[in-house]
Amino acid sequence: MLLRTARSLTGNPSDAEDLLQTALTKTYVAWERIEDHRALDGYVRRALLNTRTSQWRKRRVDEFACDELPEPEPVPGGDDPAELQALRDAMWRAIMRLPARQRAMVVLRYYEDLSEVQTAEVLGVSVGTVKSAVSRALGKLRDDAELGLVRK
């Protein structure tokens, strides 16, 4: 039961085990101060929550806001014109396999560089429709088998 609570707090089984072990250790250290041992389950749950909150607050942040975006590292073999053309061709074939409405929205958003609002105005739909359709289209492109082969 406690492991299930820890797992719901972390979302990762191994992190949940570590969290539960830490909470049980804290409970053991505080054993003499616990007045009502019948409420031990609630005490351990509170220790789980407090420990997870402390871990979250202490987490290491790998990204920092800055005025200028750093230049990406060059990708080995990424300058090969044949590979770039093969990727472009595969991308267009994958885009052509999308339903017409999703294809239009992807082309307007990413090839014509229109905003979501501008795309919605051009197609006569709401901004929410553009967002959801583009999201579904990008999901289909991510899962496209041909693109997966070209990217590797």
C-alpha positions, 0 to 999 in steps of 0.5 A: 500500500505504501509502495503504491503511494510512493509510486504515484508520487514518483511515477517510477518504480525504482524511484518509488522504492528509494522514496519509501526506503527513505521515508521508512528510515525517517520514521525509524529515526523518529520512532521515540517521538511518535506518540500513537503507533496506531497512526503509523501508516499516516505518519509514513505517508506524511514522511513520503509526501514531505520527502518527495517535496524536499526532493522536488525542491532540491532537484537539479535544473539543467536548463536556464533562461538566457537572452540568446539561444546557444548554437546547437552542436554540429551533428556528425554526417549532418552536412551530407547533401544526399542524406539531407535530401533523403530526409526532405523527400521522406518528410514530404512523403510522410506529410502527403500521407496525412489527411488533407486538413492536417497536411494543410495545417502542418504546411501552413504552420511549419513550412509557411511559418504562420502562427496558430492564429494566422493558420486558423484565420486562413483555414476558417477554423478555431485556434484550438482546432489548429492546435489539436490537429497539428498535435495529432499530425506531429504524432503521426509523423513521429510514428511514421516508419519511413521517417524512422528509418531515414533518421537513424 
